[in-house]
Structure formats: structure tokens, C-alpha cells
């Protein structure tokens, strides 16, 4: 697998601040977002790499490992543990040359993990963590509204996962242990799934709020009344105030999208009224409107 430079992916250098990383990620995520590039496979691949780069560089601990070990950063923990064990072993022997011996052992271990003839024998005994897998899963907005299970296929293996309600478009979740198998008894890698959630024909989602434009006939707008409104959670009866103006809004609290991993908490549904002007009026109806205009 070719080395992926996360700094290069985000277009920043190693001196970038957390704010620089956040700004670069947001800019590129908008540019390559699947919703804005529905038929561009390269954009989807770039979007996944941008998410992966942000996940590593926005985490101080992961960034530190990446800066020190580069392409081998995922093995940093094993490397540090072995280094400490070698140093402890050397110190316990109390040898005057313990420093030189520790350096030799340290070099051998480094080569056994990261390549080189000197470590060829030892590498067969070392445990290596498996590589991580990445995948994309497409959902409809209504699917993301409720917690549910789906079976996906990754590298020929079927995995049943639980998708929490409120998952966001472009969000990535980790499924531990479902990546590539480890070597020499090492742990498996993880599976990272990025969700692509399609737009809804009626509702537009912005964070946890839903937005919709609803048509209202002129007579109900003038006189007031009630209408039946469809939501993602069934129908609701909504009162319409008399003299409702075109473009005015009404908020239905708690009728929006569920908050991610926060049971019982929902955003709001915001309705914008679009007043329909009647057409094909009869002569009598036109006369009545004419009388109204004079009053």
C-alpha cells in the first residue's frame, strides 16, 4: 500500500495549528462532498481520504505518532513497548555497556518491524496489527431517521452493523476488528464506514433541523384553518392562523431529525408557507374578488 501523506491531502504543512486543520478539512469536505459530486468517483475517493486525514491529524495522539513514524504510525504502540522492554532488560543486567546493547537491540527491533535483513528472523516472531479497511454506505434520509441494522459486504465478508439514528451525511464510524487480519497473531485492523445520505424530495436537513416548503391555498391562508402535514414520523394536524402571509414560517418543535446517539432528543421542523393563487376563476368569483378589492 502506497504511503499517504495526510498533510498533503489537506494541503497544509506540519506546522499547521488545530484551527488550520479544521479549516482545511471543512473547505475540502465541501468541495468533494458526494452530494455535490454525485457522478464523480474520484471525488468520493478524495472525500474518504480527506476524512481519514482529518481523523488522524485532528487527534493530538494520532498526529504525534504520524509525525514520528510516518507510514508506520499505526505500529507506533508496538514499537514503543518493545523499546521500553529492551531498555528495561538492559538496565536489569547492570552491564556497563547497557547503553550500547540497548541501542543495538533497538536497531534490530526497528529493522524487524520496518524492514531490513538484520530483522528478518525476528520479524517472524513479531505481532503485526492488520490494515484498516474503508467503505462507503449510501442511505436515504428516512433510513437515517431511525436506528436500524444492515448487512454489508467488505472484502467478500458479510458484516451486520447497527446504524444509529441521526447519522450525518459524510460522517465516518469505526467498526473495531473488522479490517484486515493481523500477522503472527496480531490484532485485526478496523473498518471505517463513511455514510452518504441522499437528499429528500420534501425535507432538507441542516444538522438536526428539517426544512420544508408547504403549499397553502389562498382561502385557508386568509380565513385560517387546519391542514394535515406529512413528517418523517407520521402525519400531524397543524393549525393555520388567519391572514397567514406568503413566505412566513412556523416551527414544529421536536419534529425534526433525531440527535445522534441521544435517544428521545430531536431537532425542529421549520415550515415555510407558499400561498397558492387560485386559477380558472369563474365570473362570479372574479366579481367577488373585485368587490373585496374595493372594500
C-alpha positions as a Markdown table, in Angstrom:
| # | Residue | x | y | z |
|---|---|---|---|---|
| 1 | Unk | 0.0 | 0.0 | 0.0 |
| 2 | Unk | 1.4 | 3.4 | -1.0 |
| 3 | Unk | 2.2 | 5.9 | 1.7 |
| 4 | Unk | -0.5 | 8.6 | 2.1 |
| 5 | Unk | 0.7 | 11.9 | 3.4 |
| 6 | Unk | -2.2 | 13.3 | 5.4 |
| 7 | Unk | -0.7 | 16.8 | 5.4 |
| 8 | Unk | -0.5 | 16.8 | 1.6 |
| 9 | Unk | -4.1 | 15.5 | 1.4 |
| 10 | Unk | -5.4 | 18.5 | 3.4 |
| 11 | Unk | -2.9 | 20.9 | 1.7 |
| 12 | Unk | -1.2 | 22.0 | 4.9 |
| 13 | Unk | 2.3 | 21.7 | 6.4 |
| 14 | Unk | 3.5 | 20.1 | 9.6 |
| 15 | Unk | 3.3 | 23.4 | 11.5 |
| 16 | Unk | -0.4 | 23.7 | 11.0 |
| 17 | Unk | -2.5 | 24.5 | 14.1 |
| 18 | Unk | -5.6 | 22.6 | 15.0 |
| 19 | Unk | -7.6 | 25.5 | 13.6 |
| 20 | Unk | -5.7 | 25.3 | 10.3 |
| 21 | Unk | -6.5 | 21.6 | 10.1 |
| 22 | Unk | -10.2 | 22.2 | 10.9 |
| 23 | Unk | -10.5 | 25.0 | 8.3 |
| 24 | Unk | -8.7 | 23.0 | 5.6 |
| 25 | Unk | -10.9 | 19.9 | 6.3 |
| 26 | Unk | -14.1 | 21.9 | 6.1 |
| 27 | Unk | -13.1 | 23.6 | 2.8 |
| 28 | Unk | -12.1 | 20.4 | 1.1 |
| 29 | Unk | -15.0 | 18.4 | 2.5 |
| 30 | Unk | -17.4 | 20.9 | 0.9 |
| 31 | Unk | -15.6 | 20.8 | -2.4 |
| 32 | Unk | -15.6 | 17.0 | -2.7 |
| 33 | Unk | -18.8 | 16.2 | -0.8 |
| 34 | Unk | -20.7 | 13.3 | -2.5 |
| 35 | Unk | -23.9 | 15.4 | -2.7 |
| 36 | Unk | -22.1 | 18.0 | -4.8 |
| 37 | Unk | -20.4 | 15.4 | -7.0 |
| 38 | Unk | -22.9 | 12.6 | -7.4 |
| 39 | Unk | -21.3 | 11.1 | -10.5 |
| 40 | Unk | -17.6 | 11.7 | -9.7 |
| 41 | Unk | -15.9 | 8.6 | -8.4 |
| 42 | Unk | -12.6 | 10.5 | -7.9 |
| 43 | Unk | -14.5 | 13.0 | -5.7 |
| 44 | Unk | -15.8 | 10.2 | -3.5 |
| 45 | Unk | -12.3 | 8.8 | -3.1 |
| 46 | Unk | -10.9 | 12.2 | -2.3 |
| 47 | Unk | -13.7 | 12.7 | 0.2 |
| 48 | Unk | -12.8 | 9.5 | 2.0 |
| 49 | Unk | -9.1 | 10.4 | 2.1 |
| 50 | Unk | -9.9 | 13.9 | 3.5 |
| 51 | Unk | -12.0 | 12.3 | 6.3 |
| 52 | Unk | -9.2 | 9.9 | 7.1 |
| 53 | Unk | -6.6 | 12.6 | 7.1 |
| 54 | Unk | -8.7 | 14.8 | 9.4 |
| 55 | Unk | -9.4 | 11.9 | 11.8 |
| 56 | Unk | -5.6 | 11.4 | 12.3 |
| 57 | Unk | -4.4 | 15.0 | 12.3 |
| 58 | Unk | -7.2 | 16.4 | 14.4 |
| 59 | Unk | -6.3 | 13.8 | 17.1 |
| 60 | Unk | -3.2 | 15.0 | 19.0 |
| 61 | Unk | -2.1 | 11.5 | 19.9 |
| 62 | Unk | -2.5 | 10.1 | 16.4 |
| 63 | Unk | -0.9 | 13.1 | 14.9 |
| 64 | Unk | 2.2 | 12.7 | 17.1 |
| 65 | Unk | 2.6 | 9.1 | 16.0 |
| 66 | Unk | 2.1 | 10.0 | 12.4 |
| 67 | Unk | 4.7 | 12.8 | 12.6 |
| 68 | Unk | 7.3 | 10.5 | 14.2 |
| 69 | Unk | 6.7 | 7.2 | 12.3 |
| 70 | Unk | 5.2 | 8.3 | 9.0 |
| 71 | Unk | 3.6 | 5.4 | 7.1 |
| 72 | Unk | 4.3 | 3.1 | 10.1 |
| 73 | Unk | 2.4 | 5.2 | 12.6 |
| 74 | Unk | -0.2 | 2.5 | 13.3 |
| 75 | Unk | 2.6 | 0.3 | 14.7 |
| 76 | Unk | 3.9 | 3.1 | 17.0 |
| 77 | Unk | 2.5 | 1.5 | 20.1 |
| 78 | Unk | 4.2 | -1.9 | 19.5 |
| 79 | Unk | 7.4 | -0.1 | 18.7 |
| 80 | Unk | 7.4 | 2.0 | 21.9 |
| 81 | Unk | 6.5 | -1.0 | 24.0 |
| 82 | Unk | 9.3 | -3.1 | 22.6 |
| 83 | Unk | 11.7 | -0.2 | 23.0 |
| 84 | Unk | 10.8 | 0.1 | 26.7 |
| 85 | Unk | 11.2 | -3.7 | 27.2 |
| 86 | Unk | 14.6 | -3.6 | 25.6 |
| 87 | Unk | 15.7 | -0.8 | 27.8 |
| 88 | Unk | 14.3 | -2.5 | 31.0 |
| 89 | Unk | 16.1 | -5.7 | 30.1 |
| 90 | Unk | 19.4 | -3.9 | 29.5 |
| 91 | Unk | 19.1 | -2.0 | 32.8 |
| 92 | Unk | 18.4 | -5.1 | 34.8 |
| 93 | Unk | 21.5 | -6.8 | 33.6 |
| 94 | Unk | 23.5 | -3.9 | 35.1 |
| 95 | Unk | 26.1 | -4.1 | 32.3 |
| 96 | Unk | 28.5 | -1.2 | 31.9 |
| 97 | Unk | 27.7 | -1.3 | 28.2 |
| 98 | Unk | 24.0 | -1.4 | 28.6 |
| 99 | Unk | 23.5 | 1.7 | 26.6 |
| 100 | Unk | 25.3 | 0.3 | 23.6 |
| 101 | Unk | 23.5 | -3.0 | 23.9 |
| 102 | Unk | 20.1 | -1.3 | 24.2 |
| 103 | Unk | 20.8 | 0.7 | 21.1 |
| 104 | Unk | 21.7 | -2.5 | 19.2 |
| 105 | Unk | 18.5 | -4.2 | 20.3 |
| 106 | Unk | 16.6 | -1.1 | 19.5 |
| 107 | Unk | 18.0 | -1.0 | 16.0 |
| 108 | Unk | 17.3 | -4.7 | 15.5 |
| 109 | Unk | 13.7 | -4.3 | 16.5 |
| 110 | Unk | 13.3 | -1.3 | 14.3 |
| 111 | Unk | 14.5 | -3.3 | 11.3 |
| 112 | Unk | 12.4 | -6.3 | 12.2 |
| 113 | Unk | 9.3 | -4.1 | 12.2 |
| 114 | Unk | 10.0 | -1.8 | 9.3 |
| 115 | Unk | 12.2 | -3.9 | 7.1 |
| 116 | Unk | 15.8 | -4.9 | 6.6 |
| 117 | Unk | 17.9 | -8.1 | 6.5 |
| 118 | Unk | 19.0 | -7.8 | 10.1 |
| 119 | Unk | 15.5 | -8.1 | 11.4 |
| 120 | Unk | 14.3 | -10.9 | 9.0 |
| 121 | Unk | 14.5 | -13.6 | 11.7 |
| 122 | Unk | 12.8 | -11.5 | 14.4 |
| 123 | Unk | 10.0 | -10.3 | 12.1 |
| 124 | Unk | 8.6 | -13.8 | 12.0 |
| 125 | Unk | 8.0 | -13.6 | 15.8 |
| 126 | Unk | 6.6 | -10.0 | 15.9 |
| 127 | Unk | 2.9 | -9.5 | 16.0 |
| 128 | Unk | 1.6 | -7.0 | 13.5 |
| 129 | Unk | -1.8 | -5.2 | 13.5 |
| 130 | Unk | -3.8 | -5.7 | 10.3 |
| 131 | Unk | -4.5 | -2.8 | 7.9 |
| 132 | Unk | -7.7 | -0.8 | 8.3 |
| 133 | Unk | -10.5 | -1.0 | 5.7 |
| 134 | Unk | -12.6 | 1.8 | 4.4 |
| 135 | Unk | -16.1 | 1.6 | 2.9 |
| 136 | Unk | -18.9 | 3.8 | 1.8 |
| 137 | Unk | -22.6 | 3.2 | 2.6 |
| 138 | Unk | -25.4 | 5.0 | 0.9 |
| 139 | Unk | -28.6 | 5.8 | 2.8 |
| 140 | Unk | -31.9 | 7.5 | 2.2 |
| 141 | Unk | -32.8 | 10.3 | 4.6 |
| 142 | Unk | -35.7 | 8.3 | 6.0 |
| 143 | Unk | -33.3 | 5.4 | 6.7 |
| 144 | Unk | -31.0 | 7.6 | 8.8 |
| 145 | Unk | -34.1 | 8.7 | 10.8 |
| 146 | Unk | -34.3 | 5.5 | 12.9 |
| 147 | Unk | -31.7 | 3.1 | 14.4 |
| 148 | Unk | -31.6 | 0.0 | 12.3 |
| 149 | Unk | -29.4 | -2.8 | 11.1 |
| 150 | Unk | -27.9 | -3.5 | 7.7 |
| 151 | Unk | -25.7 | -6.2 | 6.3 |
| 152 | Unk | -22.8 | -5.0 | 4.2 |
| 153 | Unk | -20.1 | -6.9 | 2.3 |
| 154 | Unk | -16.5 | -6.0 | 2.9 |
| 155 | Unk | -13.7 | -7.9 | 1.0 |
| 156 | Unk | -16.1 | -10.8 | 0.5 |
| 157 | Unk | -17.2 | -11.0 | 4.1 |
| 158 | Unk | -20.7 | -10.1 | 5.2 |
| 159 | Unk | -20.9 | -7.9 | 8.3 |
| 160 | Unk | -24.1 | -6.9 | 10.1 |
| 161 | Unk | -23.9 | -3.4 | 11.6 |
| 162 | Unk | -26.2 | -1.2 | 13.6 |
| 163 | Unk | -26.7 | 2.3 | 12.2 |
| 164 | Unk | -27.6 | 4.8 | 15.0 |
| 165 | Unk | -30.4 | 7.2 | 14.3 |
| 166 | Unk | -29.2 | 10.7 | 13.4 |
| 167 | Unk | -26.1 | 9.6 | 11.4 |
| 168 | Unk | -24.9 | 12.6 | 9.4 |
| 169 | Unk | -24.0 | 12.8 | 5.7 |
| 170 | Unk | -20.3 | 12.3 | 5.3 |
| 171 | Unk | -19.9 | 11.0 | 8.9 |
| 172 | Unk | -17.4 | 8.1 | 9.4 |
| 173 | Unk | -17.8 | 5.5 | 12.1 |
| 174 | Unk | -15.4 | 2.8 | 13.2 |
| 175 | Unk | -16.2 | -0.9 | 13.4 |
| 176 | Unk | -13.4 | -2.4 | 15.5 |
| 177 | Unk | -11.7 | -5.6 | 14.5 |
| 178 | Unk | -13.3 | -5.9 | 11.0 |
| 179 | Unk | -10.3 | -4.8 | 9.0 |
| 180 | Unk | -7.5 | -6.9 | 7.6 |
| 181 | Unk | -6.4 | -9.9 | 9.7 |
| 182 | Unk | -3.2 | -9.3 | 11.8 |
| 183 | Unk | 0.0 | -11.2 | 11.2 |
| 184 | Unk | 1.6 | -13.6 | 13.6 |
| 185 | Unk | -1.4 | -13.4 | 16.0 |
| 186 | Unk | -1.6 | -9.6 | 15.9 |
| 187 | Unk | -5.0 | -7.9 | 16.2 |
| 188 | Unk | -7.2 | -7.2 | 13.2 |
| 189 | Unk | -7.4 | -3.8 | 11.7 |
| 190 | Unk | -10.6 | -1.7 | 11.9 |
| 191 | Unk | -13.3 | -0.9 | 9.4 |
| 192 | Unk | -14.2 | 2.7 | 8.7 |
| 193 | Unk | -17.6 | 3.4 | 7.1 |
| 194 | Unk | -18.4 | 6.7 | 5.6 |
| 195 | Unk | -22.1 | 7.4 | 5.1 |
| 196 | Unk | -23.5 | 9.1 | 2.0 |
| 197 | Unk | -27.1 | 10.3 | 2.7 |
| 198 | Unk | -29.2 | 11.3 | -0.3 |
| 199 | Unk | -31.4 | 14.4 | -0.4 |
| 200 | Unk | -35.1 | 14.0 | 0.4 |
| 201 | Unk | -37.7 | 15.2 | -2.1 |
| 202 | Unk | -39.6 | 17.2 | 0.5 |
| 203 | Unk | -37.4 | 17.8 | 3.6 |
| 204 | Unk | -34.0 | 19.4 | 3.6 |
| 205 | Unk | -31.8 | 18.5 | 6.6 |
| 206 | Unk | -29.4 | 21.0 | 8.3 |
| 207 | Unk | -27.7 | 19.4 | 11.3 |
| 208 | Unk | -30.7 | 18.2 | 13.3 |
| 209 | Unk | -33.4 | 20.5 | 11.9 |
| 210 | Unk | -35.6 | 19.8 | 8.9 |
| 211 | Unk | -36.9 | 22.4 | 6.5 |
| 212 | Unk | -39.8 | 22.1 | 4.1 |
| 213 | Unk | -41.9 | 24.4 | 1.9 |
| 214 | Unk | -45.6 | 23.6 | 2.1 |
| 215 | Unk | -48.3 | 24.9 | -0.3 |
| 216 | Unk | -51.3 | 26.6 | 1.3 |
| 217 | Unk | -54.5 | 27.5 | -0.6 |
| 218 | Unk | -55.4 | 31.2 | -0.6 |
| 219 | Unk | -58.7 | 30.7 | 1.3 |
| 220 | Unk | -57.1 | 28.8 | 4.2 |
| 221 | Unk | -54.3 | 31.4 | 4.3 |
| 222 | Unk | -56.9 | 34.2 | 4.6 |
| 223 | Unk | -59.5 | 32.6 | 6.8 |
| 224 | Unk | -57.3 | 30.2 | 8.8 |
| 225 | Unk | -58.0 | 26.6 | 9.4 |
| 226 | Unk | -56.3 | 23.2 | 9.7 |
| 227 | Unk | -54.2 | 21.0 | 7.4 |
| 228 | Unk | -52.7 | 17.5 | 7.6 |
| 229 | Unk | -49.0 | 17.6 | 7.2 |
| 230 | Unk | -46.7 | 14.6 | 6.5 |
| 231 | Unk | -43.5 | 14.3 | 8.5 |
| 232 | Unk | -40.8 | 11.7 | 8.7 |
| 233 | Unk | -42.5 | 10.4 | 11.8 |
| 234 | Unk | -46.1 | 10.2 | 10.5 |
| 235 | Unk | -48.8 | 12.8 | 10.0 |
| 236 | Unk | -49.6 | 15.8 | 12.2 |
| 237 | Unk | -52.6 | 18.2 | 12.3 |
| 238 | Unk | -51.4 | 21.8 | 12.0 |
| 239 | Unk | -53.4 | 24.9 | 12.7 |
| 240 | Unk | -53.1 | 27.7 | 10.2 |
| 241 | Unk | -53.6 | 31.3 | 11.5 |
| 242 | Unk | -55.9 | 33.6 | 9.7 |
| 243 | Unk | -54.2 | 36.1 | 7.4 |
| 244 | Unk | -51.1 | 33.9 | 7.0 |
| 245 | Unk | -48.6 | 35.6 | 4.7 |
| 246 | Unk | -46.7 | 34.0 | 1.8 |
| 247 | Unk | -43.2 | 33.1 | 2.9 |
| 248 | Unk | -44.0 | 33.2 | 6.6 |
| 249 | Unk | -42.7 | 30.4 | 8.7 |
| 250 | Unk | -43.8 | 28.1 | 11.5 |
| 251 | Unk | -41.7 | 25.9 | 13.8 |
| 252 | Unk | -42.8 | 22.4 | 14.9 |
| 253 | Unk | -40.6 | 21.7 | 18.0 |
| 254 | Unk | -39.3 | 18.2 | 18.3 |
| 255 | Unk | -40.5 | 17.2 | 14.8 |
| 256 | Unk | -37.0 | 17.4 | 13.2 |
| 257 | Unk | -34.2 | 14.9 | 13.0 |
| 258 | Unk | -33.0 | 12.8 | 15.9 |
| 259 | Unk | -29.8 | 13.7 | 17.6 |
| 260 | Unk | -27.0 | 11.2 | 17.0 |
| 261 | Unk | -26.8 | 8.7 | 19.9 |
| 262 | Unk | -29.1 | 10.8 | 22.1 |
| 263 | Unk | -32.4 | 8.9 | 22.5 |
| 264 | Unk | -35.5 | 11.0 | 22.7 |
| 265 | Unk | -33.9 | 14.2 | 21.5 |
| 266 | Unk | -34.9 | 15.7 | 18.2 |
| 267 | Unk | -34.4 | 18.9 | 16.3 |
| 268 | Unk | -37.2 | 21.0 | 14.9 |
| 269 | Unk | -39.2 | 21.1 | 11.7 |
| 270 | Unk | -39.4 | 24.5 | 10.1 |
| 271 | Unk | -42.2 | 25.1 | 7.6 |
| 272 | Unk | -42.3 | 27.9 | 5.0 |
| 273 | Unk | -45.7 | 28.7 | 3.7 |
| 274 | Unk | -46.2 | 29.0 | -0.1 |
| 275 | Unk | -49.6 | 30.6 | -0.9 |
| 276 | Unk | -51.2 | 29.3 | -4.0 |
| 277 | Unk | -53.1 | 31.8 | -6.1 |
| 278 | Unk | -56.3 | 30.3 | -7.5 |
| 279 | Unk | -56.6 | 29.9 | -11.2 |
| 280 | Unk | -59.5 | 29.3 | -13.7 |
| 281 | Unk | -61.8 | 31.6 | -11.6 |
| 282 | Unk | -65.5 | 31.8 | -12.6 |
| 283 | Unk | -67.0 | 35.2 | -13.5 |
| 284 | Unk | -68.8 | 35.2 | -10.1 |
| 285 | Unk | -65.6 | 34.5 | -8.2 |
| 286 | Unk | -63.9 | 37.3 | -10.1 |
| 287 | Unk | -66.7 | 39.7 | -9.2 |
| 288 | Unk | -66.3 | 38.7 | -5.5 |
| 289 | Unk | -62.6 | 39.5 | -5.6 |
| 290 | Unk | -63.4 | 42.8 | -7.3 |
| 291 | Unk | -65.8 | 43.7 | -4.6 |
| 292 | Unk | -63.2 | 42.8 | -2.0 |
| 293 | Unk | -60.6 | 45.0 | -3.6 |
| 294 | Unk | -62.9 | 48.0 | -3.4 |
| 295 | Unk | -63.8 | 47.4 | 0.3 |
